[in-house]
Amino acid sequence: MKKNLLLASLLAFFAAGAINAQEVDFDFSDPTSLSQLQFAPLSLADLQTATYEKADGTTTARCYKSGNNHVLVIIGETISKDGVSFTLSNPDLYKDFPRFFFGLISKPYPETPEAGHFYCDLRWYQKEVLEITAPEGKKIDKIVMDAKSGSYPVRANGNTRVVTEGGKQTFSDDLTLNEWAADPGSEITKVTYRAEDSSPTQMAYSIAVTLSDINGAGIEGIETSSSEAPAVYYDLTGNRYDSDALAPGVYVMRRGNTVKKVLVK
């Protein structure tokens, strides 16, 4: 009964207007969650066997053991989830490149390490640049970088400053929470950060990006007067999908002025 009421409410909501805010959460704390992200130009599997050139001209593996921990260098990669993408660059060739850091949880060090033996965080360093880009038709309303996660070591990211105009950035007192919110009425599709020149290591266990439709985009921008309009699909949390990318499940379909629930098997 509750499920039917929820679906009825969603159908009424989609029929009435555009999709509201959508949050895309990049959670790095669990190493297995990285498999939910899209990496380009190299896949996550390829990165584990790739090499890169360091600032001193030497070549080394992107994935390597550091003490009892592991590191995966991600310089030059675009990492995406649900249409949101971010890149980390090292324009001044600082000695340390952006990377995922896998810290050991279990003691002693296991003979055959597995993902469950580690926590994970994203690290970048002084002078380095982080850019977060919205999918087409969306604008960025808010970004929250969190350097705390359960019982894992507390990190900090308060020396990473937004250089994009049109918003306000705030920090928690301990510099573990880095929040940016767009100014009312702005339509910012890319937010650029830069770590200060003398900043210590900057880290995040998660980055949450809140999106909404740009004026004229979304359902309200879809032609509704024609029965020949293309079908547009949304899951029950409001995420939009192409018809050829539907996994099995329940969706809300809108075609022109027709809205209905569909089951994909």
Backbone as numpy.savetxt, mean C-alpha at the origin, in Angstrom:
# Nx Ny Nz CAx CAy CAz Cx Cy Cz
-30.21 -13.79 7.64 -31.02 -12.59 7.64 -30.16 -11.33 7.64
-29.15 -11.31 8.52 -28.26 -10.15 8.59 -27.53 -9.94 7.28
-27.13 -11.05 6.66 -26.42 -10.95 5.39 -27.31 -10.33 4.32
-28.58 -10.74 4.29 -29.51 -10.19 3.31 -29.74 -8.70 3.55
-29.82 -8.29 4.84 -29.99 -6.88 5.15 -28.78 -6.08 4.71
-27.58 -6.64 4.91 -26.36 -5.96 4.49 -26.34 -5.78 2.99
-26.68 -6.83 2.24 -26.69 -6.74 0.78 -27.73 -5.73 0.30
-28.89 -5.70 0.95 -29.91 -4.74 0.57 -29.44 -3.32 0.79
-28.75 -3.10 1.90 -28.22 -1.76 2.17 -27.17 -1.36 1.15
-26.31 -2.33 0.78 -25.28 -2.04 -0.20 -25.88 -1.72 -1.56
-26.89 -2.48 -1.95 -27.54 -2.21 -3.23 -28.13 -0.82 -3.25
-28.78 -0.41 -2.16 -29.35 0.92 -2.09 -28.27 1.98 -2.14
-27.17 1.70 -1.49 -26.05 2.64 -1.45 -25.46 2.85 -2.83
-25.21 1.76 -3.56 -24.63 1.87 -4.88 -25.60 2.54 -5.85
-26.88 2.29 -5.69 -27.86 2.91 -6.57 -27.94 4.41 -6.33
-27.66 4.85 -5.11 -27.82 6.25 -4.76 -26.68 7.13 -5.26
-25.47 6.64 -5.35 -24.39 7.53 -5.74 -23.05 6.87 -5.76
-22.02 7.70 -5.60 -20.64 7.25 -5.76 -20.16 6.50 -4.54
-19.08 5.74 -4.74 -18.45 5.02 -3.64 -17.80 6.00 -2.69
-17.87 5.71 -1.40 -17.25 6.57 -0.42 -15.78 6.19 -0.27
-15.17 6.62 0.83 -13.74 6.40 1.03 -13.39 4.91 1.03
-12.20 4.62 0.56 -11.67 3.26 0.50 -10.28 3.28 1.11
-9.96 2.32 1.96 -8.63 2.26 2.57 -7.87 1.06 2.05
-6.65 1.30 1.63 -5.75 0.24 1.19 -4.62 0.17 2.21
-4.47 -0.99 2.85 -3.52 -1.14 3.94 -2.37 -2.03 3.51
-1.19 -1.47 3.47 0.03 -2.24 3.22 0.57 -2.68 4.59
0.37 -3.95 4.93 0.84 -4.48 6.22 2.07 -5.31 5.96
3.20 -4.81 6.44 4.47 -5.49 6.20 4.90 -6.39 7.35
4.21 -6.33 8.49 4.72 -6.95 9.71 4.84 -8.47 9.61
3.97 -9.10 8.85 4.01 -10.54 8.64 4.69 -10.81 7.29
5.83 -11.50 7.27 6.52 -11.73 6.00 5.65 -12.38 4.93
4.69 -13.22 5.35 3.85 -13.88 4.35 2.91 -12.90 3.65
2.67 -11.72 4.26 1.78 -10.74 3.65 2.39 -10.10 2.41
3.70 -10.22 2.25 4.35 -9.64 1.06 3.86 -10.31 -0.21
3.39 -11.56 -0.10 2.90 -12.27 -1.28 1.61 -11.64 -1.81
0.96 -10.78 -1.02 -0.27 -10.12 -1.46 0.03 -8.84 -2.26
1.30 -8.46 -2.33 1.69 -7.25 -3.03 2.21 -7.59 -4.42
2.10 -6.64 -5.33 2.64 -6.81 -6.68 3.95 -6.02 -6.78
4.99 -6.69 -7.26 6.31 -6.08 -7.41 6.64 -5.94 -8.89
7.24 -4.81 -9.27 7.66 -4.60 -10.66 8.87 -3.65 -10.65
9.82 -3.83 -11.57 9.79 -4.76 -12.72 10.14 -6.21 -12.36
10.77 -6.43 -11.19 11.10 -7.80 -10.79 10.04 -8.32 -9.85
9.68 -9.59 -9.99 8.73 -10.21 -9.07 9.42 -10.44 -7.73
8.62 -10.75 -6.71 9.19 -11.03 -5.40 10.14 -12.22 -5.47
9.79 -13.23 -6.24 10.67 -14.40 -6.39 11.97 -14.01 -7.07
11.89 -13.19 -8.11 13.10 -12.78 -8.84 14.01 -11.92 -7.96
13.42 -11.09 -7.10 14.23 -10.24 -6.24 15.12 -11.06 -5.32
14.66 -12.24 -4.94 15.40 -13.06 -4.00 16.68 -13.63 -4.60
16.79 -13.58 -5.93 18.01 -14.08 -6.58 18.72 -12.99 -7.36
18.21 -11.76 -7.31 18.79 -10.66 -8.09 19.96 -10.02 -7.35
20.72 -9.20 -8.06 21.81 -8.42 -7.48 21.58 -6.94 -7.75
22.35 -6.10 -7.08 22.28 -4.66 -7.32 23.65 -4.04 -7.09
23.83 -2.83 -7.62 25.11 -2.14 -7.49 25.04 -1.16 -6.34
25.97 -1.27 -5.41 26.01 -0.40 -4.25 26.66 0.93 -4.61
26.58 1.88 -3.68 27.11 3.22 -3.93 28.61 3.20 -4.21
29.32 2.21 -3.67 30.77 2.14 -3.89 31.14 1.40 -5.17
30.14 1.02 -5.96 30.40 0.38 -7.25 30.45 -1.14 -7.20
30.40 -1.71 -6.01 30.42 -3.17 -5.90 29.01 -3.73 -6.11
28.96 -5.00 -6.50 27.68 -5.67 -6.76 27.43 -6.71 -5.66
26.21 -6.75 -5.17 25.89 -7.69 -4.11 24.46 -8.19 -4.27
24.12 -9.25 -3.56 22.79 -9.84 -3.66 21.75 -8.94 -3.02
20.55 -8.90 -3.61 19.46 -8.12 -3.03 18.90 -8.78 -1.78
18.97 -10.08 -1.70 18.46 -10.82 -0.56 19.64 -11.50 0.14
19.88 -11.16 1.41 21.05 -11.72 2.07 20.81 -11.80 3.58
21.60 -12.62 4.24 21.52 -12.76 5.68 22.40 -11.71 6.34
21.88 -11.10 7.41 22.63 -10.10 8.16 22.56 -10.47 9.63
23.63 -11.10 10.13 23.58 -11.65 11.48 22.55 -12.76 11.53
21.60 -12.68 12.46 20.51 -13.65 12.53 19.28 -13.20 11.76
19.39 -12.09 11.04 18.26 -11.52 10.33 18.45 -11.66 8.82
17.43 -11.22 8.08 17.50 -11.23 6.62 17.11 -9.86 6.09
17.57 -9.55 4.88 17.32 -8.26 4.25 16.94 -8.50 2.80
15.99 -7.72 2.28 15.64 -7.73 0.87 15.66 -6.31 0.36
16.61 -5.97 -0.49 16.76 -4.62 -1.03 15.74 -4.41 -2.16
15.03 -3.28 -2.13 13.95 -3.05 -3.10 14.17 -1.77 -3.91
15.39 -1.34 -4.07 15.68 -0.15 -4.87 15.18 -0.34 -6.30
14.48 0.68 -6.84 14.02 0.62 -8.22 12.72 -0.13 -8.42
12.11 -0.63 -7.34 10.87 -1.40 -7.46 9.64 -0.51 -7.27
8.57 -0.86 -7.96 7.24 -0.30 -7.68 6.42 -1.40 -7.02
5.86 -1.09 -5.87 5.10 -2.08 -5.10 3.65 -1.62 -5.04
2.73 -2.51 -5.40 1.33 -2.12 -5.57 0.39 -3.05 -4.83
-0.78 -2.48 -4.47 -1.87 -3.26 -3.89 -3.17 -2.51 -4.16
-4.15 -3.21 -4.73 -5.46 -2.63 -5.01 -5.36 -1.32 -5.78
-4.40 -1.23 -6.69 -4.26 -0.05 -7.53 -3.38 1.04 -6.96
-3.11 1.01 -5.66 -2.21 1.98 -5.03 -0.78 1.49 -5.18
0.13 2.37 -5.57 1.52 1.96 -5.73 2.45 2.91 -4.99
3.58 2.37 -4.57 4.60 3.25 -4.00 5.98 2.81 -4.48
6.86 3.78 -4.53 8.25 3.54 -4.91 9.16 4.18 -3.87
10.31 3.59 -3.65 11.32 4.17 -2.78 12.60 4.31 -3.59
13.15 5.51 -3.59 14.37 5.74 -4.39 15.46 6.33 -3.51
16.67 6.21 -4.01 17.86 6.62 -3.29 18.65 7.59 -4.18
18.11 8.79 -4.42 18.71 9.67 -5.44 20.13 10.12 -5.14
20.49 10.20 -3.87 21.84 10.65 -3.51 22.79 9.49 -3.24
22.33 8.27 -3.56 23.13 7.06 -3.37 23.72 6.96 -1.97
22.84 7.18 -0.99 23.24 6.94 0.39 23.63 5.47 0.53
24.49 5.16 1.49 25.08 3.81 1.57 24.05 2.70 1.74
22.91 2.99 2.38 21.89 1.97 2.59 20.69 2.25 1.70
20.26 1.26 0.95 19.12 1.38 0.05 17.84 0.97 0.76
16.66 1.40 0.27 15.40 0.93 0.85 15.35 -0.59 0.87
14.71 -1.15 1.89 14.73 -2.61 2.04 13.63 -3.08 2.97
13.30 -4.35 2.82 12.51 -5.04 3.83 13.49 -5.72 4.78
13.22 -5.59 6.08 14.07 -6.17 7.10 13.28 -7.25 7.82
13.84 -8.45 7.86 13.18 -9.59 8.51 13.93 -9.90 9.80
13.32 -9.56 10.95 13.96 -9.76 12.25 13.56 -11.09 12.85
14.51 -11.75 13.45 14.27 -13.08 14.02 13.40 -12.98 15.26
12.40 -13.86 15.34 11.54 -13.96 16.52 11.96 -15.14 17.37
12.11 -16.30 16.74 12.40 -17.53 17.49 13.87 -17.60 17.89
14.11 -18.21 19.03 15.47 -18.44 19.52 15.60 -19.90 19.91
16.69 -20.59 19.64 17.81 -20.13 18.84 17.47 -20.08 17.35
18.43 -19.68 16.57 18.20 -19.56 15.13 17.88 -20.94 14.54
16.75 -21.05 13.82 16.33 -22.37 13.31 17.24 -22.88 12.19
17.38 -24.20 12.14 18.20 -24.79 11.08 17.59 -24.54 9.71
16.28 -24.57 9.63 15.58 -24.30 8.37 14.63 -23.14 8.59
15.09 -21.91 8.34 14.25 -20.73 8.62 12.98 -20.72 7.77
11.88 -20.31 8.39 10.60 -20.14 7.71 10.06 -18.75 8.03
9.05 -18.32 7.25 8.51 -16.97 7.43 8.01 -16.73 8.85
7.44 -17.77 9.48 6.90 -17.63 10.82 7.93 -17.35 11.89
9.21 -17.48 11.56 10.27 -17.22 12.52 10.67 -15.75 12.56
10.05 -14.92 11.71 10.48 -13.53 11.57 9.30 -12.56 11.61
9.58 -11.34 12.05 8.69 -10.22 11.77 9.31 -9.46 10.60
8.58 -8.48 10.06 9.08 -7.76 8.90 8.75 -6.28 9.05
9.64 -5.41 8.62 9.33 -4.00 8.50 9.96 -3.44 7.23
9.46 -2.29 6.80 9.98 -1.58 5.64 10.92 -0.49 6.14
12.12 -0.40 5.56 13.10 0.57 6.03 13.60 1.44 4.88
13.75 2.72 5.19 14.40 3.63 4.25 15.28 4.56 5.07
16.10 5.34 4.38 17.18 6.02 5.08 17.27 7.49 4.66
18.22 8.20 5.27 18.33 9.65 5.05 18.47 9.98 3.57
17.80 11.08 3.18 17.78 11.63 1.83 16.89 10.84 0.86
16.41 9.67 1.28 15.66 8.83 0.34 14.22 9.31 0.18
13.63 8.97 -0.98 12.34 9.51 -1.39 11.32 8.38 -1.50
10.13 8.62 -0.95 9.01 7.68 -1.02 7.85 8.37 -1.72
7.33 7.76 -2.79 6.19 8.30 -3.52 5.03 7.32 -3.49
3.85 7.80 -3.12 2.65 6.97 -3.08 1.65 7.53 -4.10
1.16 6.67 -4.99 0.33 7.10 -6.11 -1.02 6.38 -6.06
-2.10 7.14 -6.28 -3.45 6.59 -6.28 -3.77 5.95 -7.63
-4.71 5.01 -7.66 -5.15 4.45 -8.94 -5.92 5.49 -9.74
-6.10 5.23 -11.01 -6.80 6.16 -11.89 -8.21 6.43 -11.37
-8.60 7.70 -11.38 -9.93 8.08 -10.93 -10.06 8.28 -9.44
-8.97 8.07 -8.69 -9.00 8.22 -7.24 -8.04 9.32 -6.80
-8.33 9.92 -5.65 -7.43 10.87 -5.03 -7.07 10.36 -3.64
-5.96 10.85 -3.12 -5.49 10.42 -1.81 -5.97 11.42 -0.76
-6.70 10.92 0.23 -7.23 11.76 1.30 -6.36 11.71 2.56
-5.74 10.54 2.80 -4.99 10.39 4.04 -3.98 9.26 3.89
-2.83 9.41 4.55 -1.82 8.35 4.61 -1.32 8.26 6.05
-1.29 7.05 6.58 -0.80 6.83 7.94 0.31 5.78 7.91
1.50 6.18 8.33 2.62 5.25 8.49 2.74 4.91 9.98
2.74 3.61 10.29 2.76 3.17 11.68 4.02 2.36 11.95
4.78 2.78 12.94 6.02 2.09 13.28 5.89 1.27 14.56
4.66 0.93 14.93 4.41 0.03 16.05 3.58 -1.15 15.54
3.85 -2.33 16.08 3.06 -3.51 15.71 3.18 -4.55 16.81
2.13 -4.65 17.62 2.11 -5.66 18.67 3.33 -5.61 19.57
3.96 -6.78 19.75 5.11 -6.88 20.65 6.44 -6.69 19.92
6.39 -6.37 18.63 7.62 -6.19 17.87 8.35 -4.92 18.32
9.65 -4.82 18.04 10.39 -3.62 18.45 9.76 -2.34 17.91
9.71 -1.31 18.75 9.13 -0.03 18.36 10.09 0.71 17.45
9.58 1.24 16.33 10.39 1.96 15.35 9.98 3.43 15.32
10.53 4.18 14.37 10.19 5.60 14.23 10.27 6.01 12.77
9.42 6.98 12.39 9.45 7.50 11.01 9.15 9.00 10.97
9.39 9.68 12.10 9.06 11.10 12.20 10.02 12.03 11.50
11.08 11.50 10.90 12.00 12.35 10.13 11.74 12.26 8.64
10.61 11.68 8.26 10.22 11.58 6.86 9.11 12.60 6.61
9.41 13.61 5.79 8.51 14.75 5.62 7.88 14.79 4.24
6.62 15.18 4.19 5.91 15.32 2.92 6.37 16.59 2.22
6.70 16.49 0.95 7.09 17.66 0.17 5.98 18.09 -0.79
4.94 17.28 -0.93 3.80 17.63 -1.78 2.93 18.68 -1.08
2.58 19.73 -1.79 1.74 20.77 -1.23 0.27 20.35 -1.27
-0.53 20.91 -0.33 -1.95 20.65 -0.34 -2.43 19.74 0.76
-1.67 19.65 1.85 -2.08 18.80 2.95 -1.37 19.17 4.24
-1.73 18.49 5.33 -1.13 18.74 6.63 -0.56 17.45 7.19
0.66 17.51 7.69 1.33 16.34 8.25 1.46 16.49 9.75
1.17 15.43 10.50 1.30 15.43 11.95 2.03 14.17 12.39
2.60 14.22 13.61 3.38 13.11 14.14 2.98 12.85 15.59
3.06 11.59 16.01 2.88 11.29 17.42 4.11 11.79 18.19
3.96 11.94 19.50 5.06 12.48 20.31 6.31 11.62 20.23
6.13 10.29 20.09 7.29 9.40 20.03 7.76 9.15 18.59
7.16 9.87 17.64 7.54 9.80 16.22 7.33 8.42 15.60
6.43 7.63 16.18 6.14 6.30 15.62 4.95 6.33 14.67
4.18 7.41 14.68 3.01 7.53 13.82 3.15 8.79 12.97
3.16 8.60 11.67 3.37 9.68 10.71 2.10 9.79 9.87
1.31 10.87 10.08 0.03 11.01 9.41 0.03 12.23 8.49
-0.58 12.06 7.32 -0.78 13.17 6.38 -2.23 13.15 5.93
-2.86 14.35 5.89 -4.24 14.47 5.43 -4.32 15.58 4.40
-5.00 15.32 3.30 -5.15 16.31 2.24 -6.04 17.45 2.70
-5.79 18.64 2.19 -6.64 19.79 2.47 -8.03 19.55 1.87
-9.08 20.07 2.51 -10.43 19.93 1.96 -10.51 20.46 0.52
-11.14 19.69 -0.34 -11.31 20.12 -1.72 -10.15 19.82 -2.64
-9.03 19.34 -2.10 -7.88 19.04 -2.95 -8.09 17.70 -3.66
-7.42 17.52 -4.76 -7.50 16.27 -5.52 -6.07 15.81 -5.83
-5.39 15.38 -4.80 -3.99 14.97 -4.90 -3.91 13.49 -5.22
-3.22 13.14 -6.28 -3.13 11.74 -6.71 -1.76 11.13 -6.42
-0.79 11.96 -6.06 0.54 11.43 -5.70 1.09 12.25 -4.54
1.58 11.55 -3.52 2.18 12.20 -2.36 3.64 11.77 -2.27
4.53 12.76 -2.19 5.97 12.50 -2.15 6.53 12.84 -0.79
7.29 11.92 -0.22 7.98 12.11 1.06 9.49 12.13 0.81
10.22 12.78 1.73 11.68 12.72 1.68 12.20 12.65 3.11
13.09 11.69 3.36 13.71 11.58 4.67 14.76 12.69 4.82
14.79 13.31 5.97 15.71 14.41 6.18 17.16 13.95 6.06
18.02 14.90 5.71 19.42 14.58 5.42 20.14 13.89 6.58
19.80 14.24 7.80 20.49 13.68 8.96 19.63 12.70 9.73
18.55 12.21 9.10 17.61 11.37 9.84 18.20 10.00 10.15
17.84 9.43 11.30 18.20 8.03 11.56 17.35 7.12 10.67
17.58 5.83 10.79 16.82 4.86 10.00 15.32 5.09 10.18
14.58 5.14 9.07 13.13 5.32 9.08 12.46 3.98 8.78
11.37 3.67 9.50 10.75 2.35 9.37 9.24 2.43 9.47
8.57 1.42 8.92 7.11 1.30 9.06 6.73 -0.17 9.02
5.84 -0.56 9.94 5.24 -1.89 9.88 4.04 -1.90 8.94
3.43 -0.72 8.76 2.29 -0.64 7.86 2.15 0.78 7.32
1.54 0.87 6.14 1.19 2.15 5.53 -0.26 2.03 5.06
-1.15 2.84 5.61 -2.56 2.83 5.25 -2.88 4.05 4.40
-3.48 3.83 3.23 -3.79 4.90 2.30 -5.31 4.98 2.13
-5.89 6.14 2.43 -7.32 6.35 2.27 -7.59 7.09 0.98
-8.48 6.54 0.16 -8.79 7.08 -1.16 -10.26 7.48 -1.25
-10.56 8.34 -2.21 -11.95 8.59 -2.59 -11.97 8.97 -4.06
-13.17 8.99 -4.64 -13.29 9.30 -6.05 -12.96 10.76 -6.34
-12.25 10.99 -7.43 -12.10 12.34 -7.94 -13.45 12.79 -8.47
-13.77 14.06 -8.34 -15.04 14.56 -8.83 -15.24 14.17 -10.29
-16.41 13.53 -10.56 -16.69 13.08 -11.92 -16.28 11.66 -12.16
-15.51 11.06 -11.23 -15.12 9.65 -11.39 -16.07 8.79 -10.59
-15.88 7.47 -10.66 -16.69 6.55 -9.89 -18.04 6.33 -10.54
-19.00 5.86 -9.76 -20.31 5.49 -10.29 -21.02 6.69 -10.87
-20.90 7.87 -10.23 -21.63 9.03 -10.71 -21.16 9.45 -12.09
-19.92 9.06 -12.45 -19.39 9.42 -13.74 -19.70 8.41 -14.82
-20.42 7.33 -14.48 -20.74 6.29 -15.44 -22.03 6.64 -16.15
-22.05 6.48 -17.43 -23.26 6.71 -18.20 -24.35 5.77 -17.73
-25.52 6.35 -17.36 -26.60 5.53 -16.80 -27.82 5.48 -17.69
-27.80 6.17 -18.80 -29.01 6.24 -19.61 -29.10 5.14 -20.65
-28.00 4.38 -20.81 -27.97 3.39 -21.88 -27.89 1.98 -21.31
-28.71 1.09 -21.85 -28.64 -0.31 -21.45 -27.40 -0.98 -21.99
-26.67 -0.29 -22.88 -25.44 -0.84 -23.44 -24.21 -0.44 -22.63
-24.42 0.26 -21.53 -23.28 0.68 -20.70 -22.53 -0.55 -20.19
-21.19 -0.46 -20.02 -20.43 -1.60 -19.53 -20.77 -1.92 -18.08
-20.65 -3.17 -17.73 -20.91 -3.59 -16.35 -19.71 -3.23 -15.48
-19.98 -2.72 -14.28 -18.96 -2.36 -13.32 -19.24 -3.16 -12.04
-18.20 -3.77 -11.48 -18.38 -4.65 -10.34 -17.67 -4.10 -9.11
-18.30 -4.30 -7.94 -17.72 -3.88 -6.67 -17.91 -5.01 -5.66
-16.89 -5.21 -4.81 -17.09 -6.19 -3.75 -17.86 -5.53 -2.61
-18.10 -6.25 -1.52 -18.97 -5.75 -0.47 -18.31 -4.71 0.42
-17.03 -4.39 0.16 -16.37 -3.29 0.87 -16.17 -2.08 -0.02
-16.66 -2.16 -1.28 -16.58 -1.00 -2.16 -15.43 -0.98 -3.12
-14.60 -2.03 -3.18 -13.49 -2.08 -4.12 -14.00 -2.41 -5.52
-13.50 -1.72 -6.50 -13.96 -1.92 -7.87 -13.10 -2.96 -8.58
-13.72 -3.78 -9.45 -13.02 -4.83 -10.17 -13.44 -4.84 -11.64
-12.50 -5.18 -12.50 -12.83 -5.43 -13.90 -13.53 -6.78 -14.01
-14.33 -6.94 -15.03 -15.10 -8.17 -15.17 -14.22 -9.39 -15.36
-13.01 -9.21 -15.92 -12.11 -10.33 -16.14 -11.19 -10.61 -14.96
-11.42 -9.90 -13.84 -10.56 -10.08 -12.67 -11.37 -10.46 -11.43
-12.52 -11.08 -11.65 -13.40 -11.42 -10.53 -13.07 -12.80 -9.97
-12.77 -12.84 -8.69 -12.61 -14.11 -8.00 -14.01 -14.59 -7.56
-14.17 -15.88 -7.25 -15.47 -16.35 -6.77 -15.94 -15.56 -5.56
-17.22 -15.21 -5.53 -17.76 -14.46 -4.42 -18.99 -13.66 -4.82
-19.47 -12.83 -3.90 -20.65 -12.00 -4.13 -20.21 -10.58 -4.48
-20.81 -10.00 -5.51 -20.47 -8.65 -5.97 -21.74 -7.85 -6.20
-21.58 -6.55 -6.21 -22.64 -5.65 -6.66 -22.28 -5.18 -8.06
-23.18 -5.43 -9.02 -22.93 -5.04 -10.42 -23.80 -3.85 -10.78
-23.19 -2.89 -11.42 -23.95 -1.76 -11.95 -23.75 -1.69 -13.45
-24.86 -1.69 -14.20 -24.82 -1.52 -15.64 -25.86 -0.45 -15.99
-25.38 0.72 -16.41 -26.29 1.82 -16.66 -27.03 2.19 -15.39
-28.36 2.17 -15.44 -29.15 2.49 -14.24 -29.66 1.25 -13.53
-29.06 0.10 -13.84 -29.46 -1.15 -13.20 -28.39 -1.57 -12.20
-28.80 -1.85 -10.96 -27.90 -2.31 -9.90 -28.44 -3.61 -9.35
-27.58 -4.63 -9.27 -28.05 -5.89 -8.71 -26.91 -6.69 -8.11
-27.28 -7.64 -7.27 -26.30 -8.54 -6.64 -26.03 -9.70 -7.60
-24.75 -10.09 -7.72 -24.40 -11.22 -8.56 -23.48 -12.15 -7.79
-23.58 -13.44 -8.09 -22.72 -14.45 -7.48 -21.80 -15.00 -8.55
-20.49 -14.86 -8.31 -19.49 -15.40 -9.25 -18.97 -16.70 -8.68
-19.07 -17.78 -9.47 -18.61 -19.10 -9.00 -17.28 -19.45 -9.60
